[in-house]
Amino acid sequence: MKESTQNEAVRMWYGGASQRRIAKTLRISRRTVGRLLARHEKARDGLPWEDRKQRSSLLDPFEEKIAELVARYPHITAVRLHEELRRIGFAGGYTIVKDRLRDIRPETGKEPVIRFETGPAVQAQMDYSTYEIEFTSEGCRRVHAFSYILAYSRRQYIRFVESQDFTTTVREHVRAFSHLEGVAVTCLYDNMKVVVTGYDGGEPIYNTRFLAFATHYGFKPRACRPKRPQTKGKIERPFDFLERNLLNARTFASLDHLNETTAWWLANVADTRIHRETKQRPIDRYQNEKPYLLQLPDQHYDTSQVVYRTVNTEGYVSYRGNLYSVPWQRIGEFLPVRITEQELIIYGPDIEEIARHELLGPDAAGERRTNSKHLLGPDLRHRYELLSQRYKELGPEAMSFLEEIVRTKRCGKNEAHRILGLLAMYRRDDLAAALERARRYRAYSLSAVERILATQAEPRSTVEALQEEARDHLSDLLRECPVLPRSGSEYQDLLENVPEPEGPEDEKTTEPDECA
């Protein structure tokens, strides 16, 4: 027994409290109070005290295991300790485990929080919690637990992710909706930038992209008051349960292993336990809440990320430090790239798919995904024909430059190929002018063209690149389907069939006749 408890019992006894009242106040048995006071009196009188020999306990054979678990996991809970002991043959109940753990490591009390209950499907709450986890095969990594919980039933969805960005947050929302087979009418958030971009006079300004996502599913996001975790108590408290039960006294090999264990834990522990507030199992209350949830749309929200990338001189686009091949004819072009959870898809100016690759993992760096069909083939004649097509687009002077560099340079085709990559930085007109100047001075090399561009042109910005691509695309469409002017005779039939409007004089002359 703790010294503070003994002190309080003796103080209350000297204050005139009965043993029954002391036992009730300190939450110990009256027999314990009696032994404590008797031992205290013996000690004051200088007399020895002989405790009764303690009976053997079911936990005695497991003392070493208990000490090992407590030493390895200092914050292990009685529930987890009981589970681990049951696995190795312990047949006793939970209470004696809890009492033994309290003797080894006294618990500290926490200030209670008053809950505000809502009706079925009225509210959900979402939040992240960050952890440093030592994976046995991946080392120590920082991961974030995404949690979405239904406020009425307390049924929740949890998944550990590597980022809290917009794409990840929306993607995990979609998974949560699928897991729960519906959406609550409102969802409470803290002030994460994905949801709230700022405040205006105390009113939150919501991220327009996130509002579009919420509109797709029909729910309303609500931002809680800053620095008020009690506002989201239904989502904050489960993180404590997650730490004490899921993460406590368990070891994980990798992030995938952690998420596999989390899925099992949600189905077999979190959903089926008796909730301390509702006194029911979340899965049972969920059955009552499910009919009131908003139905999911037939088509889920597209969570893909779209970025723009320039094809480099080697025929690759870069994403997160890795390279993905593109048909070499696209060298120098500024193209849209769509990133899904598993793939990277590259599109042309007409939004037609031109390349698709499996997305490299976040741990990959400096790696390449190459499709052999995207590269220049070994057929030198075919390679020259393809180069000629690209140089013809830059004008006759550029075509003359190509012919001379191929004739005069040993690796002229390769150098001409790399010159096209300068379109990634410079405007098409500037490159054409640089090729014309280089041909005039017989400077047939990549370095000469680069020096001319450095002195006579400025690199284009991303916005300019987008505008140029859009302008070229529109020009191509107009060349394929030109809009020709019409002659005036084609409009004559339309003019002849238009009825003449009645003038104000006609209206005035008809009114007296009708009155008469």
GIPEJO-V219589 format. One record per backbone hydrogen bond with DSSP energy under -0.5 kcal/mol. NH is the residue of the N-H (numbers start at 1). CO is the residue of the C=O. If there is no record, write none. Layout:
# GIPEJO-V219589
NH|CO / NH|CO
This chain:
# GIPEJO-V219589
6|2 / 7|3 / 8|4 / 9|5 / 10|6 / 11|7 / 12|8 / 13|9 / 14|10 / 15|11 / 16|13 / 17|12 / 22|18 / 23|19 / 24|20 / 25|21 / 26|22 / 27|23 / 28|23 / 33|29 / 34|30 / 35|31 / 36|32 / 37|33 / 38|34 / 39|35 / 40|36 / 41|37 / 42|38 / 43|39 / 44|40 / 45|41 / 46|42 / 46|43 / 47|42 / 51|49 / 60|57 / 62|59 / 63|60 / 66|62 / 67|63 / 68|64 / 69|65 / 70|66 / 71|67 / 72|68 / 73|69 / 76|73 / 77|244 / 81|77 / 82|78 / 83|79 / 84|80 / 85|81 / 86|82 / 87|83 / 88|84 / 88|85 / 89|86 / 90|85 / 97|93 / 98|94 / 99|95 / 100|96 / 101|97 / 102|98 / 103|99 / 104|100 / 105|101 / 117|115 / 122|119 / 123|119 / 124|186 / 125|149 / 126|188 / 127|147 / 129|145 / 131|143 / 133|131 / 133|141 / 135|133 / 135|139 / 136|252 / 137|253 / 138|253 / 139|135 / 141|133 / 143|131 / 143|141 / 144|161 / 145|129 / 146|144 / 146|159 / 147|127 / 148|157 / 149|125 / 150|155 / 151|123 / 151|149 / 154|150 / 157|148 / 159|146 / 161|144 / 169|165 / 170|166 / 171|167 / 172|168 / 173|169 / 174|170 / 175|171 / 176|172 / 177|173 / 178|174 / 179|175 / 180|176 / 181|177 / 182|177 / 183|294 / 185|121 / 186|122 / 187|220 / 188|124 / 189|222 / 192|190 / 195|192 / 196|192 / 197|205 / 198|205 / 200|203 / 203|200 / 205|198 / 206|204 / 207|195 / 211|207 / 212|208 / 213|209 / 214|210 / 215|211 / 216|212 / 217|213 / 218|214 / 219|214 / 220|185 / 221|219 / 222|187 / 224|189 / 228|225 / 231|228 / 232|229 / 233|230 / 235|232 / 236|232 / 237|233 / 239|235 / 239|236 / 240|236 / 240|237 / 241|237 / 242|238 / 243|239 / 244|240 / 245|241 / 246|241 / 246|242 / 247|242 / 250|247 / 258|254 / 259|255 / 260|256 / 261|257 / 262|258 / 263|259 / 264|260 / 265|261 / 266|262 / 267|263 / 268|264 / 269|265 / 270|265 / 271|266 / 273|269 / 275|273 / 275|280 / 279|275 / 282|273 / 283|271 / 284|281 / 285|281 / 286|282 / 287|283 / 288|284 / 288|285 / 289|285 / 290|286 / 292|289 / 293|289 / 293|290 / 294|183 / 300|298 / 303|301 / 305|339 / 307|337 / 309|335 / 311|333 / 312|316 / 315|312 / 317|324 / 319|322 / 322|319 / 323|367 / 324|317 / 325|369 / 326|315 / 328|374 / 330|327 / 331|328 / 332|311 / 333|330 / 335|309 / 335|333 / 337|307 / 338|345 / 339|305 / 339|337 / 340|338 / 340|343 / 344|357 / 345|338 / 346|355 / 347|336 / 348|352 / 351|348 / 354|346 / 355|346 / 357|344 / 359|342 / 364|361 / 366|321 / 369|323 / 370|368 / 372|370 / 374|371 / 375|372 / 380|378 / 383|379 / 384|380 / 385|381 / 386|382 / 387|383 / 388|384 / 389|385 / 390|386 / 391|387 / 392|388 / 393|389 / 394|391 / 395|392 / 399|395 / 400|396 / 401|397 / 402|398 / 403|399 / 404|400 / 405|401 / 406|402 / 407|403 / 408|404 / 409|405 / 412|409 / 415|411 / 416|412 / 417|413 / 418|414 / 419|415 / 420|416 / 421|417 / 421|418 / 422|419 / 423|420 / 424|421 / 425|422 / 426|422 / 431|427 / 432|428 / 433|429 / 434|430 / 435|431 / 436|432 / 437|433 / 438|434 / 439|435 / 440|436 / 441|437 / 442|439 / 443|438 / 444|442 / 445|443 / 449|445 / 450|446 / 451|447 / 452|448 / 453|449 / 454|450 / 455|451 / 456|452 / 457|453 / 460|425 / 465|461 / 466|462 / 467|463 / 468|464 / 469|465 / 470|466 / 471|467 / 472|468 / 473|469 / 474|470 / 475|471 / 476|472 / 477|473 / 478|474 / 479|475 / 480|476 / 481|477 / 484|482 / 490|487 / 491|488 / 492|489 / 493|489 / 495|491 / 496|492 / 497|493 / 498|495 / 499|497 / 507|503 / 508|504 / 509|505 / 510|506 / 511|507 / 512|508 / 513|509 / 514|510 / 515|511 / 516|512
